[in-house]
Amino acid sequence: MSNERVTLSVDGHVAHVRLNRPDKRNGLDPALFQALVEVGRRLRTEPGVRAVVLAGEGPAFCAGLDFQAFLQTPNAKELLLERPADRPANLAQEVAWIWREVPVPVIAAIHGACFGGGLQIALGADLRLCTPDAKLCVMEIEYGLVPDMSGSVTLLELLPLDVAKELTFTGRVFDGNEAKQLGLVTRVVDDPLAAATELARAIAARSPDAIRGSKALLDRAPRLSVREAFALESELQVALLGSPNQVEAVMARLQKRAAIFRDPPPPTSSTPASPASATPTSSTPATTTTSEAVSAPATPPVGETDPS
């Protein structure tokens, strides 16, 4: 079994992230937790990336926690629950929440099993495209646990409280069509990966400044007062008005041509870069392609993920 738990490639300003443990239906072991967070941290600082497609290799998106792998990891509890002083999330939460911190839209393409921690990772994305026959489940109750990978925030953003409680209390499995009816997924499609890629490319063709500003606005505004939300709207809009990309958007529309946008400069924050975060530049329109894998120490292929 390969020890490349997550693969990352960038093509035409779209980053493709794949959970890469198909023989275990992408069950979450310590190495996969760490590799996903490393990729997410990298994408937080990639100026040439304008959208992200998050999917799973093999027969499932992610079938949840691989309990057998964690039972064979002596410090598993400490690994998952360690919370840095400067971060809101521990490792278990960051693997899902990190996609909210990526400044561009993240689209999850869901097929097969999407259970427990896998569902919480998908909920961390901005959009979710799902097959009709996918199987989803808030599975933690099966193991006497509560959703603890940011689900206390992301689940309640999408569901009425009573519906969230029913799914959490029962741990019942439901399909993609019901997930759409409940509001957990954005769209039901036969080929979510193809649809997510098409959607990501459409987003990548828009002004990266406006897309980043829109994600920041829509993520932050629900937690603000009306006055604060309106102030945030104005702050973001003033920064865009008259900027090179905003002018280019107007001119391209008036001239009936494709816009050529500039990517934002690399961030200057003190957020430490991950060891694998050499930054590929992507300043020309939709031409740069890079490909690599994020590797973590191999974990013996033991145990099974949550049952489908």
Buried (B, 14 or more C-beta within 10 A) or exposed (E): EEBBBBBBBBBBBBBBBBBBBBEBBBBBBBBBBBBBBBBBBBBBBBBBBBBBBBBBBBBBBBBBBBBBBBEBBEEBEEBBEEEEEEEEBBBBBBBBBBBBBBBBBBBBBBBBBBBBBBBBBBBBBBBBBBBEEBBBBBBBBBEEEEBBBBBBBBBEEBBEEEBBBBBBEEBEBBBBBBBBEBEBBBBBBEEBBEBBBBBBBEBBBBBBBBBBBBBBBEBEBEEEEEEEBEEBEEEBEEEBEEBEBBEBBEEBEEEEEEBEBBBBEEEEEEEEBBEBBEBBEBEEBBEBEBEBBBBBEEBEBEBEBBEB
